[in-house]
Amino acid sequence: MAATLIKNARVVNEGQIKETDLRIVGQRIERIESEIGAQQSDHIIEANRCYLLPGMIDDQVHFREPGLTHKGTIASESRAAVAGGITSYMEMPNVNPATTTIEALEQKYAIAAERSYANYAFYLGATEDNLEQIKRLDPKKHCGVKVFMGASTGDLLVEAPNALEAIFRESPVLIVTHCESGPIIRKNRETLLKSKPVLTIEDHPIIRDGNACYASSSYAVDLAKKYQSQLHVLHITTEKELGLFELLPIEKKHITAEVCIHHLWFSDQDYARLGNFIKCNPSIKRASDRDALIQALHTNQIDIIATDHAPHTLTEKLVDYERAPAGLPLVQHALLSLLEQVKHGRLTLTQVVEKTAHNPALRYAIADRGFVREGYYADLVLMDSQLSTSVTHGNSLYQCGWTPFDGQVFSSRIKDTWVNGQQVFGGDGIVSGKPLAMPLIFN
């Protein structure tokens, strides 16, 4: 089998940074040891003391296939993901048609098997009448069921209390939730329109405010406590919500929380500069909320960092506020933005690895991934902290052709990415050849 020997890497894993060699044979890590001797057939990578991390596992992306492929595809967005050091992802159901049946779920797995550059799993979308489909989910194959609790449209909106109770009582897999209260959002909007004729992007965090988030997330937590459900609350955005979550290691919880890249980076002060480019749901809020979210990563109230990558075309974004869709592309630059947080002392490198790789693997019980361990799949990222990365719309790999980080210079660079032992990204770009990504398996 093909073998790769990575020499003199600074491996970041399980709370430590250790200079060592690492040998990949086939899909897996065979040895981690100082001074591994090269065999004649080895492909040798000289790391020169660059950091070697387990690949990021992104538990929330929207890759837009099927039905919305003018925005992105599984192929295009997974290419951008591996260029950013993301080696596995879990994709959301709000495509067209929405992924609300096992049959639709299997169709997405079939697409990914042919086209994905990163390992993959897909959520089933909950509706108010598809409980029987939810009960058919396979805990070893399917990552979870996505519940839009009052912040979606069409079939994916679940507001009826009896439907929510049934899902929390019966789901055989992890329940992940988008928590915003529809009635509060509607009331806030109506109140604003009484004082001004036209709403603007600066109104977004006022309409989708902290009260809307807390009312819904606290409801989800209450349901999970009532039924002892496995609950993961996505994209927490407010300081107020943090009190819902315990200060415990992830292994000791059945209710966990996630924060997203853009809520750690931007604040409401950025709306004037970036406008609809940072329109997203839940909204980006105050700098004080952002600071509280970063602190909650230290206290373990927030367990996982993800992207909520959600591309839209420039044409779709460059319209008035109310017509512009919510969401922004992030997978290519997510890890780089976190390394910038490390540079400025807001996080440590071991914390970044814990929240982006270790904890997703633990929360979802992903088999043999998320750690740099002998016998585990070689999902790895080599990162150089001495080289910078200048980001532009033109050098982003997203099919939508733009990035909210346009003009940003990050102080680190992703040099190489391996998925299942295959190098899929190198310094000169995406490595040619058919991707050998695999579906995620859950214990």
Buried (B, 14 or more C-beta within 10 A) or exposed (E): EEBBBBBBBBBBBBEEBBEBBBBBBBBBBBEBEEEBEEEEEBEEBEBEEBBBBBBBBBBBBBBBBBEBBBBBBBBBBBBBBBBBBBBBBBBBBBBEBBBBBBEBBEBBBEBBBEBBBBBBBBBBBBBBEBBEBBBBBEBEBBBBBBBBBBBBEEBBBBBEEEBBEBBBEBBEBBBBBBBBBBEBBEBBBEEBEEEEEEBBBEBBBBBBBBBBBBBBBBBBBEBBEEBEBBBBBBBBBBBBBBEBBBEEEBEEBEBBBBBBBBBBBBBBEBBEEBBBBBBBBBBBBBEEBBBBBBBBBEEBBBBBBBBBBBBBBEEBBEEEBEEBBBBBBBBBBBBBBBBBBBBEEBBBBBBBBBBBBBBBBBBBBBBBBBBBBEEBBBBBBBBBBEBEBEBEBEEBBBBBEBBBBBEBEBBBBBBBBBBBBBBBBBEEEBBEEEBBBBBBBBE
